[in-house]
Amino acid sequence: MQAYLLRRLLQMLPTLVIASFGIYALLLTLPGDPASMMLRDRATPDQIALLKHHMGIDQPIPVQYLIWLGHVLQGDLGTSYMNHSEVSWLLLTKLPVTLQLALGALLVSLLVSVPAGLIGATTANRTLRSAISTFYALSLSIPIFWLGLLFGLLFGVKLGWLPPSGYVPLSEDPLQWLLHLLLPSVTLGIAMSAYEGKFLQASLEETLGRDYIRTAHAKGIRPKHVLLRHAARNSLIPFVTSMAVQVGSLMGGAVLTEAIFGLPGIGQLLWQSTINRDYAVIQAAVLFVIVAFLLINLAADVAYAILDPRIRLR
């Protein structure tokens, strides 16, 4: 296990370099630049050129990337052009909010997808199966930002049950913290639950049709034990794979969700930095997302071996 983990960590390095260089190069090809954004319309071309030279963004892209990579390896993620704060400090201050949103969305998705997948795979009630299929279709077809706007208008503005936007730290008021996170967590969680529920249901339906399941029923084992002890465990690998992909892509949904509900997390920081062409923050945030995605997939690989002893990590 230790050798496998070490080898996978080493394999991540080329992926990190290639992905980070691709993002770095794409950002620099976008129209506009930080120097022009900082100086606005008041600056002359000579002043813009001088600021570009001072910021080091007048060099070729490979040279800029190597300079940036050297600073990252030393723990220096740069300084924000907009607010002149250290990027590492900005990420650390925004990270707790994004993690709270991610954990809340993950909890909601599990509470919805697991029962939906189990019921959809085992029930003989056509109406119930149709209702679950309709839920999957609606969840997959409605964009996250539109679902967030609908929830905010319905439960926050019209009914007044929950705060439509904003954030309250847990240390200040636990109840208000929970209420402010509920709508964004449900928005992201429902979007995730459709993928996970469909994977779990399809995997269970396939497993329940196998010979060893029929043999277990023939031996007189109670259906509940057959489902939970034999079928469910062997059906979890596709579910875990789907979960890893969804958790890894939470940042994409978090950008829109945090912007809609006014949560001061990494998603909102990335959104504002993109609008303002704050490249140092964008590059650091994207690098954080890439690292998080790779680590989540590594955890999923380890979970495979725990769930199914037939799988060996070699």
C-alpha atoms as one frame of an Amber mdcrd trajectory, in Angstrom:
protein
   0.000   0.000   0.000   2.756   2.487   0.901   4.670   1.767  -2.310   1.487
   2.211  -4.329   0.701   5.542  -2.699   4.259   6.797  -3.234   4.186   5.760
  -6.887   0.836   7.469  -7.451   2.069  10.658  -5.805   5.088  10.671  -8.105
   2.825  10.094 -11.104   0.881  13.197 -10.152   3.857  15.474 -10.752   3.798
  15.335 -14.596   0.022  15.777 -14.531   0.369  18.844 -12.322   3.048  20.380
 -14.546   1.163  19.774 -17.810  -2.209  20.920 -16.439  -0.799  24.002 -14.739
   1.154  25.033 -17.853  -1.951  24.577 -20.016  -4.039  26.764 -17.708  -1.221
  29.323 -17.457  -0.882  29.579 -21.233  -4.638  29.807 -21.810  -4.998  32.602
 -19.267  -2.329  34.686 -20.963  -4.055  34.354 -24.339  -7.278  35.909 -23.036
  -8.027  39.490 -24.146  -6.912  42.131 -21.684  -4.069  42.020 -19.181  -3.506
  42.920 -15.502  -1.512  46.054 -16.326  -4.292  47.563 -18.417  -6.885  46.562
 -15.822  -4.888  48.219 -13.033  -4.146  51.469 -14.902  -7.524  51.690 -16.675
  -7.951  54.356 -19.337  -5.753  56.938 -17.671  -2.427  55.381 -18.662  -0.354
  55.871 -21.783   1.009  52.915 -23.779   4.483  53.601 -22.338   3.163  53.420
 -18.775   1.368  50.144 -19.538   4.535  48.701 -21.096   6.592  49.773 -18.075
   4.134  48.128 -15.646   4.117  44.945 -17.751   7.899  44.816 -17.544   7.781
  45.400 -13.790   5.236  42.589 -13.388   7.210  40.280 -15.696   4.323  39.639
 -18.080   6.174  40.922 -21.145   8.297  37.761 -21.290   7.498  34.710 -23.489
   4.919  32.369 -21.973   7.389  29.516 -21.209   9.695  31.956 -19.423   6.826
  33.405 -17.397   5.670  29.907 -16.472   9.113  28.782 -15.308   9.466  31.902
 -13.159   6.021  31.319 -11.659   6.724  27.610 -11.102   9.983  28.427  -9.339
   8.146  30.749  -6.967   5.442  28.107  -6.330   8.053  25.488  -5.429   9.366
  27.939  -2.838   5.875  28.383  -1.389   5.319  31.791  -2.984   2.018  31.913
  -4.887   2.431  35.578  -5.707   0.559  38.730  -4.808  -2.916  39.761  -5.910
  -2.811  42.657  -8.354  -6.152  43.991  -7.166  -5.886  44.087  -3.365  -2.110
  43.657  -2.978  -2.506  40.700  -0.582  -0.546  37.468  -0.602  -2.393  34.885
  -2.698  -1.651  32.103  -0.206  -3.267  34.179   2.541  -6.325  34.823   0.370
  -6.752  31.113  -0.346  -6.368  30.150   3.304  -8.987  32.686   4.397 -11.472
  31.582   1.710 -10.856  27.819   1.960 -12.980  27.129   5.111 -16.131  28.518
   3.476 -15.656  26.411   0.348 -14.947  23.282   2.398 -18.095  23.859   4.455
 -20.129  24.228   1.262 -18.531  21.101  -0.250 -19.184  18.988   2.841 -22.762
  20.238   3.047 -23.380  19.456  -0.630 -21.790  16.016  -0.227 -24.040  15.246
   2.758 -27.167  16.338   0.867 -26.186  14.287  -2.178 -25.664  11.142  -0.084
 -28.971  11.604   1.741 -30.750  11.847  -1.619 -28.795   9.575  -3.966 -28.402
   6.491  -1.756 -32.116   6.036  -0.940 -33.070   6.951  -4.524 -30.626   4.425
  -5.965 -31.648   1.648  -3.571 -35.363   2.204  -4.062 -35.057   2.621  -7.819
 -33.184  -0.679  -8.155 -35.398  -2.766  -5.875 -38.954  -1.440  -6.010 -41.605
  -2.967  -8.250 -43.792   0.134  -8.010 -43.837   1.697 -11.456 -45.071   5.050
 -10.169 -42.216   5.303  -7.689 -39.654   4.303 -10.313 -41.066   6.900 -12.712
 -40.875   9.563 -10.002 -37.219   8.735  -9.336 -36.416   8.783 -13.068 -38.162
  12.152 -13.400 -36.102  13.513 -10.516 -32.909  12.334 -12.220 -33.921  13.962
 -15.505 -34.826  17.294 -13.909 -31.674  17.393 -11.765 -29.443  16.682 -14.752
 -31.167  19.134 -17.088 -31.489  22.201 -14.843 -28.248  24.264 -14.643 -26.839
  24.849 -11.183 -27.051  28.639 -11.428 -30.720  28.481 -12.476 -31.558  26.051
  -9.678 -29.802  28.323  -7.189 -31.745  31.350  -8.396 -35.043  29.451  -8.140
 -34.307  28.245  -4.610 -33.172  31.709  -3.534 -36.287  33.391  -4.912 -38.695
  30.761  -3.571 -37.354  29.942  -0.108 -35.416  33.139   0.532 -37.452  35.964
  -1.003 -41.041  34.756  -1.452 -41.463  32.401   1.526 -38.762  33.947   3.722
 -37.838  30.625   5.305 -34.084  30.875   4.693 -31.582  33.697   4.045 -31.312
  34.233   0.273 -27.626  35.195   0.431 -24.731  36.016   2.732 -22.581  34.103
   5.185 -22.231  34.022   8.983 -19.157  32.314  10.535 -19.794  29.295  12.722
 -17.993  30.919  15.641 -20.384  33.900  15.639 -23.779  32.193  15.378 -24.050
  28.420  14.708 -27.755  28.593  13.829 -27.335  31.424  11.324 -24.271  29.674
   9.910 -26.389  26.588   9.242 -29.289  28.559   7.767 -27.030  30.522   5.403
 -25.327  27.335   4.148 -28.519  25.314   3.704 -29.714  26.706   0.368 -26.319
  26.606  -1.398 -25.615  23.107  -0.035 -28.981  21.819  -1.254 -28.432  23.441
  -4.664 -25.077  21.743  -5.191 -26.139  18.513  -3.475 -29.191  17.958  -5.669
 -27.126  18.493  -8.807 -24.622  15.877  -7.582 -27.221  13.380  -6.354 -28.649
  12.714  -9.813 -25.330  11.411 -11.152 -24.606   9.337  -8.073 -28.128   7.926
  -7.782 -28.169   6.812 -11.415 -24.786   5.117 -11.058 -25.838   3.344  -7.869
 -29.176   2.224  -9.306 -27.646   0.911 -12.540 -24.891  -0.924 -10.665 -27.362
  -2.462  -8.213 -29.689  -3.617 -10.979 -26.771  -5.350 -12.694 -25.537  -6.957
  -9.471 -28.991  -8.167  -8.402 -29.234 -10.172 -11.624 -26.070 -12.186 -11.031
 -25.976 -15.869 -10.147 -24.585 -15.546  -6.622 -27.456 -13.207  -5.688 -30.006
 -15.764  -6.912 -28.123 -18.425  -4.978 -28.283 -16.357  -1.805 -32.039 -15.972
  -2.240 -32.370 -19.728  -2.872 -30.599 -20.449   0.412 -33.292 -18.564   2.279
 -31.240 -15.502   3.226 -33.489 -12.583   3.976 -33.778 -10.092   1.070 -32.602
  -7.224   3.248 -29.352  -9.038   4.077 -28.834 -10.035   0.442 -29.226  -6.416
  -0.628 -27.040  -4.810   2.024 -24.360  -7.459   2.607 -23.912  -8.907  -0.870
 -25.337  -6.669  -3.578 -24.735  -3.178  -2.164 -21.056  -3.633  -1.333 -20.228
  -5.057  -4.749 -22.135  -2.212  -6.403 -20.292   0.591  -4.642 -17.243   0.827
  -6.928 -19.070   2.647  -9.783 -20.773   4.753  -7.130 -17.434   5.671  -5.534
 -16.031   6.523  -8.972 -18.954   8.830  -9.666 -18.627  10.353  -6.204 -14.924
  11.068  -6.718 -15.570  12.809 -10.033 -18.424  14.858  -8.598 -16.504  15.903
  -5.480 -13.509  16.805  -7.624 -15.676  18.978  -9.848 -17.388  20.706  -6.924
 -15.257  23.788  -7.524 -16.950  24.371 -10.873 -20.338  24.419  -9.208 -18.986
  26.314  -6.212 -17.943  29.243  -8.409 -21.513  29.873  -9.545 -23.146  28.861
  -6.271 -20.936  31.103  -4.146 -21.501  33.977  -6.552 -25.297  33.537  -6.460
 -25.573  33.150  -2.680 -22.806  35.601  -1.760 -20.537  33.100  -0.009 -16.986
  34.440   0.483 -15.227  31.246  -0.616 -12.633  30.254  -3.187 -15.308  30.047
  -5.882 -16.307  33.671  -5.444 -12.644  34.690  -5.248 -11.973  32.887  -8.533
 -14.993  34.545 -10.142 -13.941  38.046  -9.106 -10.319  37.410 -10.075 -11.365
  36.246 -13.539 -13.388  39.418 -14.101 -10.465  41.590 -12.942  -7.784  39.556
 -14.790  -6.004  38.886 -11.498  -3.806  36.154 -12.958  -1.860  35.371  -9.800
  -5.038  34.456  -7.911  -6.544  32.546 -10.847  -3.406  30.439 -11.326  -3.132
  29.612  -7.628  -6.845  28.760  -7.339  -6.763  26.516 -10.415  -3.618  24.801
  -9.115  -5.441  24.157  -5.828  -8.380  22.619  -7.710  -6.075  20.353  -9.736
  -4.266  19.121  -6.619  -7.568  18.528  -4.828  -8.962  16.575  -7.795  -5.879
  14.338  -7.992  -5.923  13.621  -4.255  -9.634  12.784  -4.347  -9.057  10.308
  -7.170  -6.191   8.764  -5.218  -8.518   8.326  -2.235 -11.069   6.678  -4.548
  -8.448   4.162  -5.748  -7.654   3.244  -2.154 -11.376   2.904  -1.404 -11.683
   0.346  -4.214  -9.346  -2.039  -2.424 -11.183  -1.553   0.870 -14.624  -2.165
  -0.646 -13.606  -5.130  -2.803 -10.851  -7.420  -1.448 -10.431  -8.879  -4.933
  -8.818  -5.606  -5.995  -5.163  -5.346  -5.031  -3.134  -2.172  -5.251   0.026
  -3.218  -7.034
